[in-house]
């Protein structure tokens, strides 16, 4: 019975995923920061981790992955993104035994202060500045329905702010994970960012206008509110598998392969490999095809990274250090670092 349930879920998710893959909605989503990988491990594997996220980053990739955690873990990651943007992620995962696992994730994208410019002051000579930032707050829960099949759900609050105007939305992430028990073979799927639309609102949209410019004598400073359009979140479907090509007491090599489809971008094939030495030292590499306007000149980009997991002498606490490098093609590169504590 449990296998029938699993296959029905697989078919339903695949049909839904392929159906919205037929539409091209490039540039029609708000909160694009939700698509930026938050951790070095996932980034180094080119985001091919929907079946292999087993730490607090599972709150971002696939909430069902929290069920794989054995101990409480805290993670902080920072991404040096493009154009002086910075993305920070704080994640916590807590296993609850037979009651499943819970996780919390906070993603924050900062842009720093920027000069205020006007039609008359295009250089920002006044010295006044404004700020802009994006944030996502997520709470996730995962539980094993059988000894092999897990399901996870994440509830998110998403907000974008620029100066005194803000847009916000609520969203859900749903994920599944099936562990075959054979050589680490796992199959995972996730739907992320399924939620309400975002509309920018705030006092910056208040203006003074002349409602009847062709009339004779009438007020020219009537207070009005600019109307903004609603925009959808970047709904994403991802499915993939993870398999240990090499298993031994000293070495392990795991291969991940994912299919990813975003509502505002064409589908991608993602691949990643992780080499582990005694589960202490890790080397990771991944790749994906990034398409140009002319697909014949698409770009296959590479990501790479490394990690270290050490036990504090005299205790069971373990420390994690991870780093990744991402080739962003014309946008140059991104660097990520992360620190983690396993209690």
C-alpha positions in Angstrom: 0.0 0.0 0.0 2.7 2.4 0.9 4.4 2.0 -2.5 1.1 2.7 -4.3 0.8 5.9 -2.3 4.3 6.9 -3.2 3.8 6.2 -7.0 0.5 8.2 -7.0 2.3 11.2 -5.5 5.1 10.8 -8.0 2.7 10.8 -11.0 0.7 13.7 -9.7 3.7 15.8 -9.1 5.2 15.0 -12.5 2.1 15.8 -14.4 1.7 19.1 -12.6 5.4 20.0 -13.1 5.5 19.2 -16.8 2.2 21.0 -17.4 3.4 24.4 -16.2 6.8 23.8 -17.9 5.0 24.5 -21.2 4.7 28.3 -20.4 7.3 30.9 -20.6 6.9 33.6 -17.9 10.4 35.1 -18.0 10.6 38.2 -15.8 7.1 37.9 -14.3 7.9 36.9 -10.7 8.5 39.0 -7.6 10.9 38.0 -4.8 13.5 36.6 -7.2 15.9 36.3 -4.2 14.0 33.1 -3.3 15.9 31.4 -6.2 19.4 32.2 -4.9 20.9 29.1 -3.2 21.5 29.9 0.4 24.2 27.4 1.4 27.7 26.4 0.0 27.0 22.7 -0.1 23.8 23.0 -2.2 25.4 25.7 -4.4 28.6 23.6 -5.0 26.3 20.7 -6.2 24.6 23.2 -8.6 21.4 23.0 -6.5 21.0 19.2 -7.3 20.2 18.4 -3.7 16.4 17.9 -3.5 17.0 14.3 -2.5 20.1 15.0 -0.5 19.5 17.9 1.8 19.9 16.5 5.3 20.8 19.6 7.4 19.0 22.9 8.2 19.3 23.9 4.6 16.5 21.4 3.9 14.1 24.2 5.0 15.1 25.9 1.8 15.6 22.9 -0.6 13.1 20.3 0.5 11.5 20.3 4.0 11.1 16.5 3.8 14.9 16.3 4.2 14.7 17.4 7.8 13.5 13.9 8.6 17.1 12.7 7.8 18.6 14.7 10.7 19.8 12.7 13.8 20.9 15.6 15.9 20.1 19.3 16.4 22.1 21.5 14.1 22.5 25.3 13.7 23.8 26.8 10.5 24.8 30.3 9.4 25.7 30.9 5.7 26.7 34.0 3.9 26.7 34.7 0.1 28.8 37.4 -1.6 26.3 37.9 -4.4 26.5 40.1 -7.5 26.5 43.9 -7.6 27.4 44.3 -3.9 24.4 42.3 -2.8 24.7 40.0 0.2 22.6 37.1 1.2 22.6 35.6 4.7 20.9 32.5 5.9 20.3 31.3 9.4 18.9 27.8 9.8 18.1 25.5 12.7 17.0 21.9 12.5 15.7 19.8 15.5 14.8 16.1 15.3 11.9 15.1 17.5 12.3 11.3 17.3 9.1 9.5 16.4 7.3 12.9 16.2 9.4 14.0 13.2 11.6 17.1 12.9 11.1 20.8 12.8 13.2 23.5 11.2 13.4 27.3 11.0 15.1 29.3 8.3 15.7 33.0 7.9 17.0 34.4 4.6 18.0 38.1 4.3 19.2 39.9 1.2 20.7 43.3 1.9 21.7 46.0 -0.6 23.2 48.6 1.6 22.3 52.3 1.5 21.9 54.0 -1.8 21.7 57.8 -2.7 18.3 59.3 -3.3 18.1 60.8 -6.8 15.4 62.9 -8.5 14.8 64.4 -11.9 16.6 67.5 -10.8 19.4 65.7 -8.8 20.4 62.7 -10.8 23.7 62.4 -9.0 22.3 62.3 -5.4 24.2 65.4 -4.4 21.8 66.0 -1.5 23.5 63.2 0.5 20.2 61.6 1.5 20.0 57.8 1.2 17.5 55.0 1.2 17.7 51.3 1.9 16.3 48.1 0.3 16.2 44.6 1.5 14.4 41.2 1.0 13.6 38.7 3.7 12.0 35.3 4.1 11.0 33.6 7.4 10.2 29.9 7.2 9.0 27.3 9.7 9.1 23.7 8.5 7.9 20.3 9.8 8.9 16.9 8.4 7.9 13.4 9.4 8.4 9.8 8.2 5.2 8.2 7.2 6.9 4.9 6.8 10.5 3.7 7.5 11.4 4.9 3.9 9.0 7.6 2.9 9.0 11.2 4.4 6.9 14.3 3.7 7.6 17.9 4.7 5.8 21.2 4.8 7.2 24.7 5.2 5.2 27.9 5.8 6.9 31.1 4.7 6.4 34.8 5.1 8.2 36.8 2.3 8.7 40.5 2.2 10.5 43.0 0.0 11.1 46.6 1.1 12.5 49.6 -0.8 12.6 52.9 1.0 9.2 53.3 2.6 7.3 50.9 0.4 6.8 47.2 1.1 5.4 44.1 -0.6 4.7 40.8 1.3 3.2 37.4 0.7 2.7 34.0 2.4 3.9 30.8 0.7 4.1 27.1 1.2 6.8 24.6 0.3 5.8 20.9 0.1 8.4 18.1 -0.3 8.7 14.3 -0.3 11.6 12.0 0.1 11.9 8.3 -0.5 14.9 6.4 0.8 15.3 3.0 -0.9 17.9 1.8 1.6 20.1 0.7 -1.3 23.5 2.4 -1.6 22.1 5.6 -0.3 19.6 5.8 -3.2 17.0 8.5 -2.5 14.3 10.1 -4.6 13.1 13.6 -3.7 10.6 16.1 -5.0 9.5 19.6 -3.9 7.2 22.4 -4.8 8.4 25.7 -3.4 7.0 29.2 -3.3 3.4 28.4 -3.8 1.5 31.3 -2.3 -0.1 34.7 -2.6 0.9 37.5 -4.9 2.9 40.5 -4.0 1.9 44.1 -4.5 4.1 47.1 -3.5 2.5 49.5 -1.1 3.6 52.4 1.0 3.9 56.1 1.4 6.4 56.4 -1.4 3.5 55.8 -3.8 1.6 58.9 -2.6 1.9 61.7 -5.2 0.3 65.1 -5.9 -1.4 65.4 -9.3 -3.6 67.6 -11.4 -6.6 65.3 -12.1 -8.0 67.6 -14.8 -5.0 69.3 -16.5 -7.2 70.6 -19.4 -9.6 72.4 -17.0 -9.3 76.1 -16.2 -8.8 76.8 -12.5 -8.6 73.6 -10.4 -6.3 72.2 -7.7 -3.0 71.0 -9.1 -1.9 69.2 -5.9 -4.6 66.6 -5.3 -3.1 63.8 -3.2 -3.3 60.4 -5.0 -2.0 56.9 -4.7 -0.1 55.2 -7.5 -1.6 51.8 -8.3 0.9 48.9 -8.6 0.4 45.5 -10.2 0.4 42.2 -8.4 3.2 39.7 -9.1 3.5 36.0 -8.4 6.2 34.3 -6.4 8.8 32.2 -8.3 6.9 28.9 -8.1 9.4 26.1 -8.6 9.2 22.3 -9.1 12.2 20.1 -8.6 12.7 16.4 -8.5 15.9 14.4 -8.3 17.8 11.4 -7.1 20.9 10.8 -5.0 23.1 7.6 -5.2 26.3 6.5 -3.7 28.5 5.3 -6.5 31.3 4.5 -4.1 30.8 3.3 -0.5 33.5 2.3 1.9 34.8 2.8 5.4 37.1 5.5 4.3 35.7 7.0 1.0 32.3 7.9 -0.3 31.3 9.4 -3.6 27.7 10.5 -4.1 26.1 11.5 -7.4 23.1 13.8 -7.5 20.9 14.5 -10.6 17.9 16.9 -10.5 15.3 18.3 -12.9 14.3 21.9 -12.0 11.5 23.9 -13.5 10.7 27.5 -12.5 7.6 29.4 -13.5 9.7 32.3 -14.9 12.5 30.3 -16.5 13.0 27.3 -18.8 13.7 23.9 -17.3 17.2 23.0 -16.2 19.1 19.8 -15.7 21.3 19.9 -12.6 24.2 17.5 -11.6 26.5 17.3 -8.6 29.0 15.0 -7.0 30.3 14.9 -3.5 33.5 13.1 -2.4 33.8 12.4 1.3 36.9 11.2 3.2 36.0 9.6 6.5 33.0 12.0 6.6 35.4 14.6 7.7 36.7 16.2 4.5 34.4 16.9 1.5 35.0 18.0 -2.1 32.0 18.9 -4.2 31.5 19.9 -7.9 28.4 20.5 -9.9 27.2 21.9 -13.2 24.1 23.2 -15.0 23.3 24.6 -18.5 22.5 28.3 -18.5 20.8 29.3 -21.8 21.4 32.5 -23.7 18.7 34.2 -25.9 20.1 32.0 -28.7 20.1 28.5 -27.2 22.8 27.4 -29.6 25.2 29.6 -27.6 24.1 28.4 -24.2 26.6 28.3 -21.4 27.4 25.3 -19.2 28.5 26.7 -15.8 30.4 25.0 -13.1 30.3 25.2 -9.3 32.7 23.8 -6.8 33.4 23.7 -3.1 34.8 22.0 -0.1 33.8 21.2 3.5 35.2 20.2 6.8 33.5 18.5 9.7 35.4 18.3 13.0 34.6 16.9 16.5 35.5 19.1 19.5 37.9 17.1 21.6 36.3 15.8 24.8 32.7 16.3 23.6 30.2 15.1 21.0 29.8 18.5 19.5 30.8 18.8 15.8 31.7 21.9 13.9 31.2 22.3 10.1 32.9 24.7 7.7 31.8 24.9 4.1 32.8 27.0 1.1 31.7 27.2 -2.5 32.4 29.1 -5.7 29.8 29.6 -8.4 30.4 30.7 -12.0 27.6 33.2 -12.9 28.7 33.6 -16.5 28.4 37.3 -17.5 27.7 38.2 -13.9 31.1 36.9 -12.9 31.1 34.7 -9.7 29.7 34.3 -6.3 31.4 33.0 -3.1 29.6 31.4 -0.1 30.8 30.3 3.3 29.0 28.6 6.1 29.5 27.7 9.7 27.5 25.0 11.5 27.3 23.4 14.9 25.9 19.9 15.5 24.9 19.5 19.1 
